[in-house]
């Protein structure tokens, strides 16, 4: 890891973020990926899941919200609170 305060400013190196972090910084990319994943998941639940189980439906609904809030946290984790304001 490079030092934060080098003696000579010419020693700064540009470090590209990893692919997952670059992807999570893009709001459009995250929104599209989340929408596609949640739509495919919900279609799979409706076609493969049991129709008469209320517990299964509630669990899958909760899992869907966990994925949604997880991707929102993944995106918002790139920004500090000062950046939000």
N, C-alpha and C positions, 0 to 999 in steps of 0.2 A: 504494500500500500504506500502511495507517495506521501511525503510529509505535507502537512497542511500549510505551513508557512516556510517555503524554501527561501534560501538566501538570495538566489538569483531568480528573477521571474521567468527567465527563459527555460527553466527546468520543468515548467508545468507540462504534463502530458494529458492529452485528451483521452479519456476513458469512455468508451461506448458502453451503455448499459446492456445487460444480457437481453436475449430475445423476449423472454417472458415479461421482463420489466418494461421494455419498449412497447410491447403489445398492451400491457395494462395501463400505460400512460395515455393511450388513445381512447377517448370516450366513445367514438363511433365504432371502433373495432370491438371494444368490450360490449357495447350494446348489441351489435349484430351477432357476435358469438353467443352471448347470453340468451338472446331471443331465439336463436336457432336451437341451442341446446335445450332450453326449456320447452320449446314447441315439440321437438322430437321426443323428449321425455314424457310429456303429457300425452302425446299420441300413442306412445308405447304403453303407458299406464292404462289408457282407455281400451286398447285392443287386447292386451295380454292379461290384465288384472281381473280378479273376480268382480262380478257386477253387484253382488249382494252384501259385500263386506264393507260396512261403514268404517271400521277400524283401518282397513287397508287404504281406503280413500282419504281418510284424515291423515294417515301417515305419509302418503305420497304428496298430499297438499303441503304438509309441514316440510318435507324434504325439498319441495320446489321452492319454498320461501328461504330455506337455508342456502340453497344454491344461489338464489337471487341476491340475498344479503351478503353472501360470501364474495361474489363478484363485485358488488358495490364496495365492500371493504378492501378488496384487492386493488381497485382503482383509486379509492380515496386514500389508501395508505401511502401513495406516492407524494402526497402533498401535505405540507404542514398546516397547522391551524391559521397561522398568519397568512398563508397563501389563499385559504378559503375566503377570507374576508375581502 
